[in-house]
Amino acid sequence: MDGVIPQILTRRDGMPEEIVVTPSAFKFPGKGWTDPSAIARDHGVPYIESWRAAFDSRPRFIQIHQWNEFAGQENGQGIAADYWGTKPGDAKPEPPGETYADEYNVQLSDDMEPTDLHACAYRGCGGWGYYYYNLTRAIISLYRGSTPDITVLALSGPTGPLAPSTSFIDLHWAYLGKAPSSFSISLDGKMIASALTGSTYRLRVRRMTAGTHQVRLTAENAFTRFALDASRMTEQSPRPLPVTAEVTFEYPGEASAPFPP
């Protein structure tokens, strides 16, 4: 979890030996999850980018980074700022502090076991369900060659309500496996872009209606065997499934102009 994605490959006698894959990361030492350099989950895109290094190097060992720290720390109860600067034998500073090394919120956390989709914690409500379990299962099946022709896709996007002044959101995506011929994007079920060959798209949100909106990315001429439904554990499908990724966001509506003086 040492602050970089992809992680650093370890070699032995010049050959790839070991690498860590992780859904998120922060630097050590540092300010933990609240450090500006911390890498958030972002709907699984960093996790796929982390795994890509393993696909490229094929080391003898892959460690899947995971900590059981669901409880996290209350506001003001983080680690003291100089905690990580102590040496063996030194007295450890006591909380409270503002450096958070356990779960901070859904985005700034590194657990992957299934979580409740609706329960609340110290800073926000709702977990990731089975999403990372399912994503990991699909990736391992691809890595081992059990399903060599599948594509695994994730879409980056907003992780919280948009500000009223927001005009655009920048989407980007990452995949592993078979390369799709192109991508298409729909908004609330309506196609808005097709035949995209890059990995980015700028979505205009100004003048959208206020409320909840969903962006769906579809990989064309590609398939998977694993549904990434966060509400249930995935099983390998006997038939090909479409390759899609969704991001849901809240838009409050365009900010009203002030009355003239």
GURODO-639484 format. One record per atom (N, C-alpha, C, O, CB): z, x, y. Coordinates in steps of 0.001 Angstrom, whole numbers, padded with zeros to 6 digits, always signed. Atoms other than C-alpha are relative to their C-alpha. Glycine has a CB too. Layout:
! residues N
ZXY;...
END
This chain:
! residues 261
+000000+000831-001200;+000000+000000+000000;+000000+000865+001250;+000477+000439+002301;+001210-000940+000006;-000150-000974-001074;-000377+003040+002217;-001064-000127+001089;-001612+000871+001557;-000036+001383-000572;+000707+000228-001251;-002423+001468+004944;-001498+000084+000003;-002108-000123+001052;+000470+000917+000942;+001456-000105-000005;-006009+001950+003828;-000592-000876-001101;-000020-001019-002182;-000442+001469-000181;+000831+000690+000985;-008570-000185+002038;-001432+000427+000266;-001925+000241+001379;+000163-001574+000078;-000466-000221+001375;-010228+001038-000074;+001044+001103-000090;+001148+001960+000788;-001173+000341-000898;-001030-001002+000228;-007384+003099-001471;-000630+001343-000366;-001818+001440-000674;+000960-000461-001106;+000475-001358+000278;-007647+006825-002068;-000093+000216-001506;+000858-000060-002238;+000938+001057+000642;+000221-000286+001426;-009088+007812-005453;+000694+001305-000377;+000567+002310+000323;-001525+000083-000323;-000616-001206+000553;-007049+010300-007485;-000912+000572-001078;-001397-000159-001941;+001417-000304-000578;+000841-000673+001001;-009032+012849-009512;+000832+000978-000815;+001848+001497-000352;-001179+000737+000679;-000603-001022+000860;-008048+015085-012398;-001125+000809-000611;-002034+000261-001236;+000910-000635-001112;+001067-000885+000481;-010171+018090-013303;-001362-000459+000515;-002376-000346-000173;-000007+000050-001538;+001252+000406-000625;-012781+016707-010942;-000501-001370-000397;-001518-001828+000124;-001033+000982-000311;+000440+001305+000482;-013029+013364-012736;+000895-001101+000572;+002087-000884+000785;+000010-000042-001547;-000819+001121-000512;-011896+009947-011400;+001117-000351-000979;+000860-000639-002148;-000884-001249+000258;-001150+000222+000866;-008397+009402-012762;+000670-001351+000258;+000955-002090-000685;+001005+001114+000186;-000797+001196-000296;-006675+006527-010929;-000278-000485+001411;-000547+000299+002322;+001505+000287-000175;+000102+000601-001326;-006983+004112-008036;+000835-001278+000011;+001040-001909-001026;-001494-000297+000380;-000758+001236-000197;-004917+001233-006651;-000910-001023+000668;-001682-000682+001564;+001287+000249+000857;+000685+001090-000698;-006420-002123-005717;+001071-000923+000572;+002112-001133-000050;-000979-000785-000962;-001019+000766-000699;-004585-004358-003269;-000641-001056+000888;-001741-000837+001395;+000892+000924+000831;+000571+001035-000860;-005138-007594-001318;+000262+000226+001474;-000365-000417+002315;+000535-001333-000392;-000418-000218-001380;-003536-006242+001871;+000788+001301+000028;+001127+001837-001027;+000856-001207+000552;-000645-001312-000046;-001805-003109+003137;+000618+000254+001365;+000195-000319+002369;-001004+001104-000336;-000524-000518-001268;+000356-001459+005794;+000348+001472-000178;+000568+001943-001294;+001250-000812+000472;-000272-001423+000062;+001021+002150+006671;+001476+000269-000276;+002352-000509+000103;-000424+000673+001295;-001361-000421+000308;+004107+003963+005416;+000133+001486+000331;-000623+002280-000229;+000353-000278-001500;-000889+000871-000776;+006045+005001+007400;-000751-000675+001145;-001898-000340+001442;+001187+000803+000553;+000586+000740-001102;+005377+002638+010274;+000823-001237+000259;+002001-001289-000095;-001460-000367-000291;-000712+001227-000340;+006311-000816+011481;-000233-001114-001017;+000013-002286-000731;-000418-000470+001372;+000184+000990+001051;+005419-002550+008229;-001079-001002+000340;-002098-000660+000940;+001288-000718-000267;+001023+001031-000159;+003554-005840+008334;-000299-000342+001457;-001369-000870+001755;+000425-001243-000722;+000251+000330-001400;+003920-006223+012092;-000691+001129+000752;-000952+001001+001948;+001297-000345+000687;+000744-001080-000630;+002187-002918+012801;-001424-000473+000283;-002024-001124-000573;-000004+001270-000897;+001364+000444-000317;-001161-003531+014568;-001053+000461-000991;-002117-000150-001098;-000376+000480+001355;+000985-000519+000959;-002912-001470+011887;+000078-000670-001367;-000750-000383-002231;+000187+001486-000166;-000135+000656+001302;-001722-003687+008997;-001252-000802-000333;-001847-001426+000546;+001235-000916-000018;+001195+000699+000477;-004564-005170+006928;+000439-001277-000690;+001109-001228-001722;-000842+000895-000965;-000412+001288+000541;-004082-008874+006253;-000887-000412-001173;-001910+000220-001438;-000038-001071+001091;+000733+000491+001170;-005311-010827+003217;-001425-000437+000331;-002373-000089-000372;+000746-001157-000624;+001291+000471-000486;-008164-012502+005114;-000844-000632-001100;-002009-000279-001283;-000758+001140+000626;+000722+000827+000975;-009127-014903+002306;-000600+000788-001156;-001519+000304-001817;-001090-000750+000692;+000455-000754+001168;-009680-012156-000275;-001060+001043+000267;-001412+001797-000640;-000514-000927-000997;+001036-000999-000288;-012302-010042+001500;+000539+001430-000144;-000135+002245-000775;-000557-000208+001418;-000508-001356+000226;-010083-006903+001675;+000237+000310-001481;+000063+001450-001911;+001289+000195+000767;-000214-000216+001436;-009235-007388-002022;-001303+000388-000691;-001324+001302-001516;+000589-001264-000655;+001298-000359+000576;-012914-007331-002956;-000426+001390+000463;-000955+002173-000326;-001071-001041+000385;+000368-001332-000498;-013482-004300-000726;+000847+001085-000663;+000373+002202-000873;+000163+000066+001532;-000860-000935+000716;-010530-002604-002433;-000532+000238-001413;-000598+001379-001868;+001447-000528-000051;+000530-000124+001358;-011966-003305-005889;-001336+000743-000034;-001659+001391-001030;-000165-001378-000619;+001316-000644+000020;-015395-002010-004860;+000112+001497-000265;-000748+002080-000925;-000727-000239+001322;-000199-001429+000249;-014029+001537-004863;+000205+000280-001481;-000238+001312-001985;+001196+000518+000798;-000192-000167+001444;-012967+001076-008487;-001326-000161-000737;-001611+000586-001672;+001033-001016-000533;+001316+000175+000611;-016425-000237-009415;-000868+001228+000215;-001620+001626-000675;-000692-001236+000566;+000836-001166-000314;-018027+002759-007707;+000429+001247-000762;-000416+002048-001165;+000041+000281+001490;-000501-001248+000585;-015774+005428-009259;+000305-000089-001489;+000259+000920-002193;+001233+000426+000721;-000344+000205+001409;-014811+003924-012647;+001068+000969-000491;+000814+001749-001409;-001236+000138-000857;-001074-000911+000430;-011473+005770-012972;+000574-000407-001345;+000311-001504-001838;+001115+000040+001042;-000639+000311+001283;-009473+005946-016193;+001024-001110+000150;+001202-001920-000760;+000666+001246-000583;-001061+000981-000208;-006712+003810-014691;-000196-000723+001329;-000581-000123+002332;+001382+000678-000042;-000041+000803-001218;-006592+000981-012162;+001364-000657+000077;+001781-001342-000857;-001146-001068+000028;-001279+000672-000218;-003253-000144-010763;-000219-001153+000983;-000770-000963+002067;+001083+001002+000537;+000099+001163-000880;-003135-003648-009293;+001315-000100+000763;+002361-000385+000180;-000302-001324-000810;-001205-000038-000827;-000677-003477-006416;+000613-001385+000132;-000086-002355+000424;-000316+000569+001385;-000688+001299-000012;+001919-006249-006485;+001494+000226+000161;+002090+001045-000538;-000293-000806-001303;-001447-000046-000157;+005460-006714-005235;+000547-001418-000017;-000043-002330+000561;+000397+000729+001309;-000652+001309+000042;+007798-009617-005965;+000973-000102+001170;+002172+000130+001018;+000739-000221-001360;-000811+000039-001216;+009055-010106-002421;-000181-001331+000717;-000255-001377+001945;-000369+001166+000936;+000329+001300-000579;+008474-013813-001892;+000972-000439+001086;+000567-001100+002041;-000038-001038-001077;-000985+000494-000962;+011707-014389+000026;-000243+000551+001394;-000014-000151+002380;+001401+000358-000453;+000226-000591-001303;+010780-012007+002827;+001298+000209+000762;+002376+000260+000170;-000936-000863+000802;-001158-000234-000855;+013126-011446+005750;-000050-000969+001175;-001119-001239+001722;+000043+001474+000496;-000050+000922-001116;+014282-013854+008422;-000359+000702+001300;-000311+001929+001381;+001379-000632+000105;+000261-000567-001315;+013302-013362+012052;+001212+000792+000468;+002344+000312+000413;-000352-001105+001014;-001078-000849-000481;+015338-010504+013461;+000767+000719-001079;+001702+001459-000776;+000933-000800+000783;-000704-000629+001109;+016439-009351+010008;-000873+001018-000733;-000647+001308-001908;+000482-001059-000970;+000822-001046+000585;+013761-006757+009380;+000760+001310-000077;+001937+001384+000275;-001278+000182+000801;-000597-001330+000130;+014434-003092+008712;+000109+000631+001382;-000768+000435+002224;-000840+000903-000955;-000143-000716-001259;+015748-000994+011594;-001149+000985+000167;-001661+001528-000812;+001356+000730+000064;+001195-000792-000293;+013007+001007+013295;+000056+001404-000571;-000982+001957-000935;-000205+000080+001479;-000099-001379+000485;+014362+004390+012148;+000361+000095-001478;+000704+001176-001956;+001022+000749+000808;-000391+000018+001416;+015044+003347+008515;-000829+000995-000803;-000281+001757-001600;-000159-001415-000589;+000869-000857+000801;+012039+005197+007113;+000007+001454+000458;-000619+002312-000165;-001404-000528+000038;-000089-001378-000457;+012847+008298+009119;+001196+000737-000584;+001382+001923-000309;+000070+000035+001499;-001184-000637+000575;+016037+008995+007160;-000366+000882-001183;-001405+000701-001817;+001013-001052-000432;+000191-000915+001129;+016347+011743+004568;+000964-000362-001121;+001952-001056-000882;+000205+001474+000439;-000933+000282+001103;+017973+011560+001120;+001416+000430+000365;+001631+001537+000860;-000453+000717-001291;-001390-000287-000315;+021726+011406+001555;+000437-000528+001344;+001636-000655+001592;+000231+001456-000047;-000349+000563-001302;+021559+010000+005089;+000478-001438-000159;+000064-002144-001079;-001202+000062+000962;-000391+001408-000034;+023295+006734+005862;-001178-000815+000520;-001778-000473+001538;+001268-000216+000891;+001133+000828-000399;+020662+004020+006081;+000412-000941+001137;+001461-001581+001056;-000536-000807-001208;-000318+000961-001059;+020580+002027+009335;+000019-001418-000567;-000757-001753-001463;-001023+000104+001161;-000112+001381+000460;+021585-001573+008830;-000877-000916+000850;-001102-000643+002029;+001467-000469+000044;+000682+001005-000821;+019525-004592+009897;+000990-000552+001029;+002191-000363+000836;-000583-001154-000890;+001358+000520-000151;+018743-006325+012143;-000971+001018+000575;-000577+001999+001206;+000017-001215+000876;+001066-000816-000540;+015444-004749+013024;-001277-000813+000050;-001284-001987-000321;-000195+001273-000832;+001270+000701-000162;+011827-005653+013687;-001107+000612-000846;-002285+000367-000588;-000411+000000+001454;+000973-000566+000925;+010108-003679+010908;+000102-000762-001319;+001145-000736-001973;+000239+001535-000211;-000024+000873+001176;+009161-005988+008024;-000822+000626-001123;-002027+000836-000988;-000542-001412+000348;+000675-000597+001155;+008338-004474+004641;-000185-000995-001127;-001072-000812-001961;+000778+001196-000502;+000197+001067+000979;+008777-007599+002483;-001007-000998+000596;-001589-000738+001649;+001372-000708-000368;+000932+000991-000518;+006638-010720+002928;+000318-000317+001462;+001480-000524+001812;+000048-001282-000852;-000201+000430-001380;+006141-011506+006615;-000495-001431+000179;+000233-002291+000675;-000723+000950+000979;+000550+001352+000091;+003867-014535+006300;-001097+000031-001055;-001268+001042-001737;-000553-000505+001391;+001004+000049+001065;+001024-015640+004037;-001033+001111+000162;-001354+001803-000804;-000697-001363-000013;+001028-001014-000210;-001552-013342+005609;+000547+001412-000151;-000105+002269-000748;-000617-000164+001369;-000601-001332+000027;+000772-010353+005960;+001000+000081-001142;+002213+000052-000937;+000685+000328+001349;-000793-000069+001226;+002024-010102+002387;-000889+000546-001101;-002113+000574-000970;+000585-001400-000390;+000804-000632+001051;+000962-008485-000861;+000301-000510-001396;-000124+000102-002375;+000208+001473+000029;-000154+000618+001324;+002141-010721-003699;-001293-000687-000407;-002099-001074+000440;+001169-001013-000004;+001210+000666+000481;-000550-012222-005899;+000275-001074-001042;-000627-001838-001386;-000940+001014-000573;-000290+001055+000972;+001237-014425-008420;-000184-001372+000646;-000081-001497+001866;+001438+000148-000556;+000203+001345-000561;+000581-018166-008012;+001188-000460+000833;+002342-000246+000464;-000256-001002-001116;-001028+000516-000905;+002498-019773-005152;-000258-001473+000284;-001345-001992+000031;+000031+000810+001319;+000127+001400-000394;+003130-023303-003946;-000967-000114+001171;-000908+000677+002113;+001380-000597+000372;+001003+000174-001053;+000279-024566-001783;+000571-000649+001251;-000088-000658+002290;-001151-000830-000516;-000505+000781-001131;+002573-026542+000524;+001399+000392+000459;+001792+000013+001563;-000002-001443-000359;-001376-000330-000367;+006103-025090+000569;+000047+000860+001259;-000895+001593+001559;+000699+000721-001154;-000160-000734-001256;+007421-023596+003814;+000934+001198-000196;+001822+001177-001049;+000547-000934+001108;-000830-001196+000014;+008966-020172+004401;+000465+000273+001426;+000436-000623+002270;-000777+001225-000586;-000540-000299-001328;+010402-018369+007429;-001049-000141+001100;-000733-000566+002212;+000573+001405+000021;+001032-000007-001038;+007083-018151+009263;-001272-000670-000524;-002257+000001-000832;-000302+001450+000466;+001176+000732+000414;+004669-020855+008230;+000177-000716-001320;+001138-000478-002050;-001155+000917-000087;-000025+000811+001218;+003936-023254+005400;-001292+000197-000790;-002349+000477-000224;+000200-001496+000344;+001174-000047+000863;+001578-023161+002444;-000275+001383-000544;-000291+002361+000202;-001197-000487+000742;+000322-001275+000637;+000763-020420-000044;-001448+000059-000424;-002268-000735+000037;+000893+000235-001196;+001376-000212+000444;-002383-019212-001789;-000262-000591-001381;-001364-000453-001913;-000317+001481-000012;+000219+000633+001296;-001870-021089-005048;-000426+000992-001054;+000151+002072-001175;-001033-001083+000118;+000524-000859+001070;-003838-019610-007939;-001172+000867+000468;-001818+001523-000349;-000438-000853-001182;+001223-000643-000463;-006511-018092-005711;-000090+001468-000432;-001109+001885-000981;-000088-000096+001510;+000095-001434+000323;-005642-014407-006224;+000060+000257-001502;-000533+001220-001990;+001120+000768+000692;+000044-000092+001458;-004920-014903-009913;-001430-000226-000487;-001944+000548-001295;+000966-001028-000649;+001357+000327+000431;-008341-016502-010345;-000999+001064+000433;-001892+001439-000327;-000416-001353+000553;+000883-001051-000494;-010065-013908-008193;+000128+001257-000862;-000873+001891-001195;+000320+000324+001471;-000225-001183+000829;-008480-011114-010241;-000612-000176-001385;-001210+000753-001928;+001500+000290-000121;+000563+000236+001335;-009507-012702-013523;-001521+000131+000015;-002105+000724-000891;+000402-001394-000514;+001456-000094-000101;-013117-013027-012385;-000445+001450+000181;-001418+001887-000434;-000510-000859+001164;+000375-001395-000261;-013229-009446-011104;+000170+000854-001253;-000691+001680-001559;+000842+000578+001151;-000216-000795+001209;-011735-007987-014298;-001057-000307-001049;-001528+000598-001738;+001396-000258-000571;+001050+000359+000943;-014222-009924-016418;-001310+000685+000359;-002037+001149-000519;-000189-001515-000038;+001198-000700-000457;-017026-008477-014316;+000117+001496-000241;-000832+002127-000708;-000248-000274+001482;-000200-001446+000129;-015561-004966-014374;-000141+000457-001450;-000734+001498-001730;+001377+000394+000538;+000041-000375+001418;-015192-004924-018153;-001345-000290-000651;-001570+000110-001794;+001084-000727-000754;+001309+000314+000552;-018731-006203-018665;-000008-001232-000877;-000992-001490-001569;-000504+001154-000776;-000037+001231+000792;-017601-009447-020320;-000950-001045+000572;-001550-001823-000170;+001427-000561-000055;+000941+000906-000688;-019624-011410-017740;-000783+000847+000996;-000551+000749+002201;+000754-001205+000730;+000627-001011-000866;-021952-008728-016359;-000916-000551+001083;-001230+000161+002036;-000778+000938-000834;+000982+000533-000946;-024283-011053-014451;+000598-000891+001079;-000142-001483+001866;-001037-000767-000743;-000580+000909-000983;-021770-012962-012337;+000109+000662+001376;-000020+001878+001513;+001378-000471-000467;-000269-000451-001362;-021154-012672-008604;+001366-000551+000419;+001672-001719+000180;-001133-000465+000993;-001315+000405-000509;-017661-012781-007054;-000039+000154+001514;-000353+001229+002026;+001171+000860-000639;+000227+000067-001444;-017613-013758-003387;+001270-000415+000743;+002045-001233+000248;-001137-000981+000314;-001088+000426-000880;-015048-014033-000577;-000516-000041+001427;-001375+000752+001811;+001229+000949-000117;+000436+000222-001382;-015471-015225+003015;+001164+000226+000946;+002230-000366+000778;-000574-001427+000180;-000991-000254-001029;-013513-013897+005976;-000172-000997+001138;-001293-001357+001498;-000110+001442+000519;+000076+000945-001102;-012640-016280+008777;+001351-000218+000626;+002278+000550+000366;-000569-001314-000466;-001274+000252-000681;-009870-017783+010911;+001139-000193-000986;+000953-000750-002068;-000113-001222+000896;-001185+000154+000843;-006365-017663+009469;+001062-000864+000672;+002171-000997+000156;+000582+001364-000341;-000919+000873-000713;-004715-019982+011993;-000775-000878+000956;-001990-000725+001077;+001061+000812+000753;+000686+000878-000951;-005505-022662+014588;-000701+000794+001090;-000180+001803+001566;+000988-000975+000628;+000743-000666-001072;-008121-021654+017137;+000562-000390+001359;+001135-001467+001526;-001498-000350-000076;-000400+000303-001371;-007330-021463+020823;-001037-000941+000619;-002210-000884+000249;+000147+001309+000848;+000957+000925-000634;-008917-024186+023003;-001158+000701+000689;-002234+000122+000839;+000712-000862+001003;+001052-000735-000707;-010915-021502+024823;-000995+000678-000932;-001948+001296-000457;+000618+001032+000895;+000883-000678+000951;-012599-020244+021623;-001408-000578+000053;-001590-001793-000030;+000559-000110-001423;+001398+000422-000006;-016400-020370+021821;-000699+000290-001319;-001537-000490-001772;-000739+000680+001125;+000637-000420+001240;-017386-018526+018645;+001058+000548-000951;+002107+001026-000518;-001097+001059+000272;-000775-000743+000984;-015835-017307+015416;-000977+000861-000800;-002066+000421-001171;+000823-000965-000938;+000836-000944+000735;-017230-014282+013631;+000391-000018-001469;+001520+000317-001830;+000130+001428+000583;-000197+000038+001436;-017586-014733+009888;-000606+001258-000620;-001630+001757-000155;-000629-001280-000612;+000661-001012+000815;-018215-011960+007405;+000460-000157-001437;+001488-000784-001698;+000296+001432+000526;-000303+000214+001406;-018190-011777+003645;-000251+001257-000812;-000894+002201-000354;-000824-001149-000549;+000159-001119+000927;-018073-009413+000683;-000141-000559-001406;+000385-001627-001719;+001205+000992+000091;+000177+000456+001381;-019103-009698-002942;-000007+001188-000943;-000201+002331-000530;-001303-000810-000150;+000137-000960+001087;-019031-007842-006242;-000926-000604-001038;-001009-001825-001174;+001387+000367-000623;+000872+000489+001062;-021530-008074-009075;-001440-000107+000429;-001907+000646+001283;+000472-001329-000478;+001418+000176-000261;-025088-009300-008983;-000242-000376+001453;+000434-001246+002001;-000582-001062-000924;+000309+000263-001403;-026607-009276-005509;-000743-001327+000146;-001776-001521-000493;-000836+001149+000594;+000734+001245-000265;-027581-012758-004274;-001288+000292+000763;-001403+001323+001425;+000878-000993+000797;+001251-000181-000746;-031076-013187-002859;+000213-000271+001482;-000466+000323+002320;-001100-000922-000551;-000321+000324-001383;-029601-014677+000345;+001265-000848+000009;+001854-001122-001037;-001184-000743+000700;-001191+000833-000158;-026739-016767+001704;-000310-001172+000923;-001184-001088+001785;+001184+000830+000555;+000106+001142-000902;-026433-020161+003333;+001392-000419+000435;+002371-000177-000271;-000743-001180-000676;-001283+000426-000558;-023671-021635+005488;-000086-001462+000380;-001047-001901+001013;+000394+000860+001225;-000109+001395-000405;-022628-025242+005877;+001319-000200+000730;+002294+000507+000476;-000104-000949-001225;-001190+000354-000758;-020096-026754+008265;+000278-001475-000213;-000530-002330+000149;-000170+000324+001511;-000386+001382+000299;-018274-029904+007157;-001076-000730-000791;-001347-001910-000569;+000292-000756+001288;+001002+000589+000878;-020971-030471+004538;-001414-000014+000538;-002332-000428-000171;+000388-001364-000313;+001332+000000-000605;-023923-030043+006918;-000524+001429+000092;+000140+002303+000650;+000031-000660+001404;+000592-001329-000019;-026236-027047+006477;-000297+000424+001431;-000919-000317+002193;-001280+000035-000846;+000259-000493-001344;-026335-024917+009614;-000753+001329+000019;-001278+001716+001063;+001294+000148+000737;+000738-001263+000067;-027892-021621+008441;-000380+000268-001442;+000400+000000-002357;+000837+001178+000578;+000470-000312+001350;-029931-020514+005445;-000805+001291+000029;-001144+001801+001097;-000852-001162-000576;+000794-001221+000166;-031828-017487+004134;+000618+001185+000744;-000101+002035+001270;-001429-000232+000492;-000683-001128-000630;-029197-015121+005551;+000025+001173-000965;+000372+001013-002135;+001440-000385+000429;+000049-001168+000884;-029588-011606+004189;+001031+001060+000355;+001145+002061-000353;-001372+000610+000039;-001045-000951-000358;-026771-009786+005962;+001339-000419-000578;+001401-001087-001611;+000103+000135+001513;-001348+000365+000451;-023012-010173+005607;+000854-000493+001167;+002082-000498+001082;+000682+001201-000681;-000732+000509-001159;-022085-011594+009032;-000725-001204+000581;-001932-001374+000406;+000168+001101+001072;+000589+001159-000691;-022627-014792+011005;+000954-000409+001114;+002166-000480+000913;-000262-001204-000994;-000808+000489-001123;-021429-015959+014424;-000158-001511+000088;-001252-002031+000310;-000418+000685+001346;-000003+001457+000014;-020463-019616+014319;+000481-000529+001351;+001570-000180+001808;+000893-000535-001146;-000373+000608-001267;-020411-021583+017564;+000943-001175-000252;+000628-002074-001032;-001255-000461+000779;-000953+001086+000162;-017364-023832+017809;+000203-000805+001281;+000754-001905+001239;+001318+000549-000468;-000143+000725-001247;-017455-024824+021471;-000680-001361-000099;-001813-001473-000568;-000583+000811+001164;+000436+001396+000012;-017871-028597+021802;+000084-000654-001388;-000395-001772-001575;-001419-000086+000509;-000309+000673+001254;-016873-029233+018193;+001058-001068+000268;+001808-000974+001240;+000489+001017-001081;-001062+000986-000105;-014697-032284+017719;+001324+000633-000402;+001359+001543-001231;-000305-001233-000875;-001323-000506+000359;-010984-031620+017539;+000344-000417-001424;-000007-001510-001866;+001073-000513+000988;-000418+000337+001358;-009528-031482+014042;-000240+001131-000972;-000428+002281-000574;-000719-001230-000474;+000175-000970+001078;-009935-029716+010712;-001469+000121-000365;-002164-000884-000519;+000826-000401-001232;+001394-000257+000360;-013267-028107+009849;-000044+000996-001159;+000839+001843-001297;-000804+000540+001225;+000158-000917+001127;-014498-026307+006742;-001374+000659+000044;-002402-000007+000171;+000198-000742-001338;+001232-000791+000116;-017092-023545+006563;-000165+000381-001462;+000775+000872-002088;+000036+001282+000923;+000279-000392+001385;-018719-022995+003174;-001172+000974-000028;-002226+000719+000553;-000305-001245-000880;+001042-001002+000226;-020728-019912+002241;-000479-000129-001438;+000331-000180-002363;+000523+001449+000292;+000579+000111+001346;-023098-020203-000734;-000932+001179-000241;-001796+001476+000585;-000767-001351-000176;+000882-001090+000409;-024733-017263-002521;-001171-000593-000783;-000969-001274-001788;+000771+001063-000857;+001196+000555+000630;-028308-018154-003477;-000469+000883-001158;-000369+002109-001108;-001125-000158+001036;+000498-000692+001193;-029787-017234-006867;+001081+000905-000608;+000823+002047-000988;-001251+000830+000348;-001123-000701+000607;-026393-016168-008158;+000888-001042-000676;+000826-002225-000342;+000802+000833+001066;-000907+000930+000666;-023780-017704-010444;+001284+000721-000382;+001342+001950-000379;-000665-000621-001247;-001252-000547+000500;-020224-017206-011653;+000420-000795-001226;-000173-001829-001535;+001107-000032+001092;-000591+000734+001135;-018196-018257-014708;+001445-000397+000289;+002125-000960-000569;-000058+000853-001283;-001401+000248-000330;-014887-018607-012874;+000106-000756+001314;-000296-000252+002363;+000783+001321+000079;-000270+000749-001213;-013976-021311-010404;+001220+000610+000693;+002184+001003+000036;+000229-001509-000314;-001087-000595-000764;-011720-020030-007622;+000860-001062+000675;+001414-000827+001749;-000555+000957+001040;-000822+001095-000496;-009929-023337-007072;+001460+000441+000050;+002044+000790-000976;-000164-001258-000887;-001367-000485-000171;-006518-022429-005662;+001035-000907-000649;+002183-000495-000814;+000310+000145+001463;-000974+000953+000518;-004878-025506-007200;+000225+000102-001501;+001134-000540-002027;-000433-001381+000333;-000172-000084+001458;-005281-024533-010858;-000467+001349-000526;-001264+002041+000107;-000770-001132-000702;+000369-001235+000667;-005601-021590-013228;-001420-000110-000537;-001773-001114-001156;+000986+000324-001133;+001386+000045+000427;-009214-020734-013963;-000151+000379-001469;+000660+001121-002022;-000838+000919+000860;+000427-000381+001354;-010831-020493-017396;-001481+000350+000075;-002202-000150+000938;+000265-001160-001050;+001413-000352-000002;-014169-018937-018221;-000837-001214-000364;-000617-001848-001395;-000277+001158-000972;+000839+001169+000213;-016796-021631-017952;-001141+000326-000968;-001725+001406-000886;-000561-000509+001339;+001129-000242+000905;-019391-021984-020741;-001351-000135+000704;-002382+000273+000168;+000061-000964-001173;+001249+000171-000741;-021976-022864-018097;+000095+000703+001359;+001193+000880+001885;-000323-001508+000188;-000012-000663-001311;-022987-021106-014868;+000528-000939+001084;+000256-002140+001067;-001414+000490+000369;-000539+000746-001125;-021174-022235-011731;-000551+000571+001303;-000852+001763+001363;+001546+000039-000005;+000474-000526-001285;-022340-021945-008111;+001017+000968+000598;+002218+000860+000351;-000277-001151+000985;-000849-001001-000645;-020973-019035-006084;+000216-000420+001444;-000698-000345+002264;-000636+001429-000080;-000314+000463-001346;-019234-020360-002988;+001347+000560+000447;+002169+000979-000368;+000009-001541+000056;-001291-000378-000586;-016394-019425-000658;+000202-000862+001233;-000737-001090+001996;+000059+001540+000360;-000271+000913-001112;-014698-021680+001887;+001143+000508+000865;+002072+001160+000389;+000325-001396-000523;-001080-000249-000956;-012572-021241+004984;+000204-001274+000801;-000754-001841+001326;-000322+001219+000941;-000340+001185-000775;-010786-024150+006655;+000768+000422+001249;+001642+001287+001182;+000830-001000-000850;-000685-000359-001237;-009658-023975+010272;+000219-001233+000867;-000457-002250+000716;-000800+001059+000772;-000325+001065-000939;-008157-026157+012986;-000550+000352+001375;-000345+001455+001881;+001529-000234+000064;+000520-000195-001353;-009931-026572+016309;+000560-001103+000890;+000382-002282+000583;-001568-000003+000017;-000656+001013-000819;-008047-028337+019108;-000923-000753+000953;-000494-001685+001634;+001075+000637+000782;+000918+000603-000965;-011129-029294+021071;-000128+000895+001215;+000768+001687+001510;+000478-001404+000415;+000267-000834-001150;-012623-027688+024132;+001034-000251+001084;+001394-001397+001352;-001405-000251+000530;-000991+000143-001056;-010120-027010+026898;-000574-000763+001172;-001705-000512+001590;+000502+001363+000455;+000451+000794-001141;-010376-029494+029741;+000034+000837+001266;+000932+001657+001463;+000868-001259+000167;+000016-000684-001279;-011347-028191+033142;+001073-000583+000911;+001316-001789+000868;-001388-000104+000657;-001044+000514-000890;-008587-028471+035760;-000596-000891+001084;-001760-000737+001453;+000777+001157+000641;+000453+000817-001104;-008834-031110+038453;-000250+000859+001232;+000491+001812+001471;+001015-001094+000307;+000237-000785-001223;-010337-029778+041687;+001154-000193+000987;+001788-001248+001014;-001348-000408+000662;-001110+000112-000940;-007813-029075+044406;-000258-001088+001038;+000578-001318+001912;+000241+001339+000692;
END
